[in-house]
Amino acid sequence: MTTSVSKDAVLVLAPEKGATAYLSLGAHASLQAVYEAPDSPEFIRRTLSGALSWQLRNENTVIQAVRSPRLAPQFLAALLALGAEVLVGESARAPLAGEGKLLADVLRQATPHFDSVSAVCVPLDVPGRVWGESRVARTPADDPIVMAIAVVDLDDSRGERAVVRQARLALTGAWREPARLAKSAELLVGDALGADRIQQVAAAVEQEVAPHDDFYGSADYRRAMSAVLTRRALEDCQRHWVGTGKE
């Protein structure tokens, strides 16, 4: 582990003893390097497979994928769902809590500036964190028509049923932007990750998204699938939590 960011490498960063470790994705590191990194979260690797070939992963970098979201929208969605932070400057170091700029906030800027970005960092081994994803595509080898990625942080410290401390839900194919966070995920916070609340969030997502028609699917189809895939992704989170034996 190290505390210094490299623009050209994928590294595990440890800011200080007891603090959250981060996976630093150097701005100039290839997507193939991210795919091959042993510490890359499983679902990040999954978003870099399928239609995104080995050649494309080698030809494109992390910052190119962030600058041009249509290049690897599922990868960008995974970063958003993980709460990725952007670090800037040549001497950037591992972020402490709240130090970095959230990638989602940077992308919402009218004219995002990426020239000074040194790395995109995602937290590792967050206590109580579970994730889930679901997608629909013409074939398994094709890019998803719609995809939902959910990352949920649960808190069971009070000895009762675990409650949601934080939740992020990213979708592709559901807005004119290639990937975006759904505000509806905030409905999960403060309650257990149960079937009723999951259905409530799925229904809210169906109203929130604003898809467009194209060759792969109508707006109505994309809207309906956004709700279905949200429910499935959150149910996937639920299964992963039960699998930890903490429920």
C-alpha positions in Angstrom: 0.0 0.0 0.0 1.0 3.6 -0.5 -0.3 7.1 0.3 0.7 8.7 -3.0 -1.4 8.8 -6.2 0.1 7.8 -9.5 -1.5 9.0 -12.7 -0.4 5.9 -14.6 -1.2 3.1 -12.2 -4.0 1.4 -10.2 -2.9 1.4 -6.6 -4.4 0.7 -3.1 -4.0 3.8 -1.0 -3.9 3.8 2.8 -4.2 7.4 4.1 -3.5 6.6 7.7 -3.9 3.8 10.3 -7.6 2.9 10.8 -8.8 5.1 7.9 -10.6 3.8 4.8 -8.4 2.4 2.1 -9.0 3.5 -1.4 -8.4 2.1 -4.8 -6.7 4.8 -6.9 -7.4 4.6 -10.6 -4.7 6.7 -12.2 -6.1 9.2 -14.7 -3.8 7.8 -17.4 -4.1 4.1 -16.4 -5.7 2.0 -19.1 -9.1 0.4 -18.5 -7.3 -2.9 -19.0 -5.1 -2.1 -16.0 -8.3 -1.5 -14.0 -9.8 -4.7 -15.2 -6.7 -6.7 -14.3 -6.0 -5.1 -10.9 -6.6 -7.7 -8.2 -8.1 -5.2 -5.8 -10.7 -3.9 -8.3 -14.2 -4.6 -7.0 -15.8 -7.5 -8.8 -18.6 -5.5 -10.4 -16.2 -2.9 -11.8 -14.5 -5.7 -13.7 -17.9 -6.9 -14.9 -18.7 -3.5 -16.3 -15.5 -3.6 -18.3 -16.2 -6.9 -19.9 -18.8 -7.9 -22.5 -19.0 -5.5 -25.4 -16.0 -3.6 -24.2 -13.2 -5.6 -25.9 -9.7 -6.2 -24.7 -8.5 -3.9 -27.5 -10.8 -1.0 -26.4 -9.7 -1.4 -22.8 -6.1 -1.1 -23.8 -6.6 1.9 -26.0 -8.6 3.9 -23.5 -7.8 5.4 -20.1 -9.8 6.1 -17.0 -9.9 9.8 -17.7 -11.1 9.2 -21.3 -13.9 7.1 -19.9 -14.9 9.9 -17.6 -14.6 12.6 -20.2 -16.6 10.6 -22.8 -19.3 8.7 -20.9 -20.6 6.9 -23.9 -17.3 5.1 -24.2 -17.9 2.9 -21.1 -21.2 4.0 -19.5 -21.5 0.9 -17.3 -18.0 1.5 -15.9 -19.0 5.1 -15.2 -22.2 3.9 -13.5 -20.2 1.7 -11.2 -18.0 4.6 -10.2 -21.0 6.8 -9.5 -22.7 4.1 -7.4 -19.5 3.5 -5.4 -19.3 7.2 -4.5 -16.0 7.7 -6.4 -13.9 10.8 -5.6 -11.8 12.8 -8.0 -8.3 13.9 -6.9 -6.5 16.7 -8.5 -2.9 17.9 -8.7 0.5 16.3 -9.2 1.1 15.6 -5.5 -2.4 14.3 -4.7 -2.5 11.9 -1.8 -5.0 9.4 -0.5 -8.2 11.2 0.5 -9.4 11.6 4.1 -13.1 11.5 4.7 -14.8 14.3 2.8 -11.6 15.6 1.2 -12.1 14.5 -2.4 -14.7 15.9 -4.8 -17.4 13.4 -5.6 -17.3 12.4 -9.3 -21.1 12.8 -9.5 -20.7 16.4 -8.4 -18.0 17.1 -11.0 -20.1 15.6 -13.8 -23.0 17.8 -12.9 -20.9 21.0 -13.5 -21.8 22.9 -16.7 -18.3 22.6 -18.0 -16.4 19.9 -16.0 -12.6 20.3 -16.0 -10.6 17.1 -16.1 -7.1 18.4 -17.1 -5.8 18.5 -13.6 -7.3 15.2 -12.5 -4.7 12.8 -11.2 -6.9 9.9 -10.2 -10.4 8.6 -9.5 -10.6 6.9 -6.1 -13.1 4.4 -4.8 -13.3 3.3 -1.2 -12.6 -0.3 -0.3 -13.9 -2.6 2.4 -16.6 -0.1 3.6 -18.3 -1.7 6.7 -21.8 -2.9 5.9 -21.5 -2.3 2.2 -23.3 -4.5 -0.3 -23.9 -4.1 -4.0 -26.2 -5.5 -6.6 -26.7 -5.1 -10.4 -29.2 -6.1 -13.0 -29.3 -5.5 -16.8 -31.2 -6.3 -19.9 -29.5 -6.7 -23.3 -30.3 -8.3 -26.7 -27.6 -10.9 -26.0 -25.1 -11.5 -23.2 -22.3 -10.1 -25.4 -24.1 -6.8 -26.1 -24.1 -3.6 -24.2 -27.0 -3.4 -21.8 -30.1 -1.5 -23.1 -30.7 -0.6 -19.5 -28.6 -1.4 -16.4 -29.0 -0.7 -12.7 -26.2 -0.8 -10.2 -27.0 -0.3 -6.5 -24.5 0.2 -3.6 -26.1 0.2 -0.1 -24.3 0.8 3.2 -26.1 -0.9 6.1 -25.7 -0.2 9.8 -26.4 -3.0 12.3 -24.6 -1.4 15.3 -27.8 -0.9 17.3 -28.4 -4.7 17.5 -31.7 -4.5 15.7 -32.5 -5.0 12.0 -29.9 -3.3 9.9 -30.9 0.0 8.5 -29.7 1.7 5.4 -27.1 4.4 6.2 -26.4 5.4 2.6 -27.6 4.2 -0.8 -26.6 5.0 -4.4 -28.3 3.8 -7.5 -26.9 4.4 -10.9 -28.6 3.6 -14.2 -27.6 3.5 -17.8 -30.0 3.8 -20.7 -32.5 5.7 -18.6 -31.7 9.3 -19.3 -30.1 11.2 -22.1 -26.9 11.1 -20.1 -25.2 7.7 -20.6 -25.0 7.1 -16.8 -26.6 9.0 -13.9 -27.5 8.6 -10.2 -31.2 8.2 -9.3 -32.3 10.5 -6.5 -35.0 7.9 -5.6 -32.3 5.8 -3.8 -32.5 8.3 -0.9 -35.9 6.8 0.0 -34.0 3.8 1.4 -32.1 5.7 4.0 -33.1 5.2 7.6 -35.1 2.1 7.1 -34.5 -1.7 6.7 -33.8 -3.0 3.2 -37.1 -4.7 2.9 -39.4 -5.7 0.1 -41.9 -2.9 0.6 -39.2 -0.2 0.6 -37.5 -1.7 -2.4 -40.8 -1.7 -4.4 -41.3 1.9 -3.3 -37.9 2.9 -4.7 -38.5 1.0 -7.9 -41.8 2.8 -8.4 -40.2 6.2 -7.8 -37.4 5.4 -10.3 -40.0 4.7 -12.9 -41.3 8.2 -12.4 -37.9 9.8 -12.1 -36.1 8.5 -15.3 -36.5 10.3 -18.6 -35.4 7.9 -21.3 -35.6 8.5 -25.1 -36.5 6.2 -28.0 -33.8 4.6 -30.1 -33.2 1.5 -32.2 -32.7 -0.7 -29.1 -35.8 0.2 -27.1 -38.6 2.7 -26.8 -38.8 5.2 -24.0 -41.7 3.3 -22.4 -39.7 0.1 -22.5 -36.7 1.7 -20.9 -38.8 3.4 -18.2 -40.5 0.1 -17.3 -37.2 -1.8 -17.3 -35.6 0.9 -15.1 -38.1 0.0 -12.4 -37.7 -3.8 -12.9 -33.9 -3.6 -12.9 -33.9 -1.3 -9.8 -35.9 -3.8 -7.9 -33.7 -6.7 -9.0 -30.5 -4.8 -8.1 -31.7 -3.9 -4.7 -32.9 -7.5 -4.1 -29.4 -8.5 -5.1 -28.1 -6.2 -2.3 -30.6 -7.8 0.1 -29.3 -11.3 -0.8 -25.7 -10.3 -0.4 -26.5 -8.9 3.1 -28.3 -12.0 4.1 -25.3 -14.0 2.8 -23.0 -12.2 5.4 -25.0 -13.8 8.2 -25.7 -10.4 9.8 -29.5 -10.2 9.0 
